[in-house]
Amino acid sequence: MEILIISGLSGSGKSRTAAFLEDIGYYIVDNLPAEMMLKFANFCTASGGRYDRVALVYDVRAGEPFQRLIDVQDKLRRRDNVRCRMLFLEADTRVIISRYKETRRTHPLCTEGGSIEEAVKRERELLDPVRARADFVLDTTAFSTAKLRSELLNLFGGVGTRQPLNVSVMSFGFKN
């Protein structure tokens, strides 16, 4: 069984990453508390292969110390029947700010009267230990959606996970 933990800065592309990984066969769980990851891994192992590729998105929204995630990652890596890896996504601060302006959402750490720059800086500091433990670090600053998808396919696609090309042709016409 494979467990991929996706973490990183808010606005760095975790949701897009989760969507792409789902397209190539991963079962996605977003915002699962660290302590529940072990129980979820037990459930997946007992499922008889139904959930053999799982991606868990974990970020600052969890509202708990990131040391819990690191402890859980260590426990999962010690298991014989689980391959646990971590993907960390980051981007330049100005790009994250731009992405938040495009979506008109607020940063999870942005307090009333606080700037988004301060929130991103604080999030970077909180996530430093997680970044240091990651197996893969992707800087999505200059990534288009297609480039992100391509990188993810290269890292996690593997043989046999690419979907065959489907072409649908629809034709219509007006008489006279």
NORMOMO-V705823 format. One record per run of one state. SS is the DSSP state (@ for helix, = for strand, . for the rest). FROM is the first residue (numbers start at 0). TO is the last residue. If there is no record, write none. Layout:
ss: <SS,SS>
from: <FROM,FROM>
to: <TO,TO>
//
This chain:
ss: <.,=,.,@,.,=,.,@,.,=,.,@,.,@,.,=,.,@,.,@,.,=,.,@,.>
from: <0,1,8,13,23,26,30,33,45,52,57,59,62,65,78,82,90,92,103,115,133,135,139,144,157>
to: <0,7,12,22,25,29,32,44,51,56,58,61,64,77,81,89,91,102,114,132,134,138,143,156,175>
//
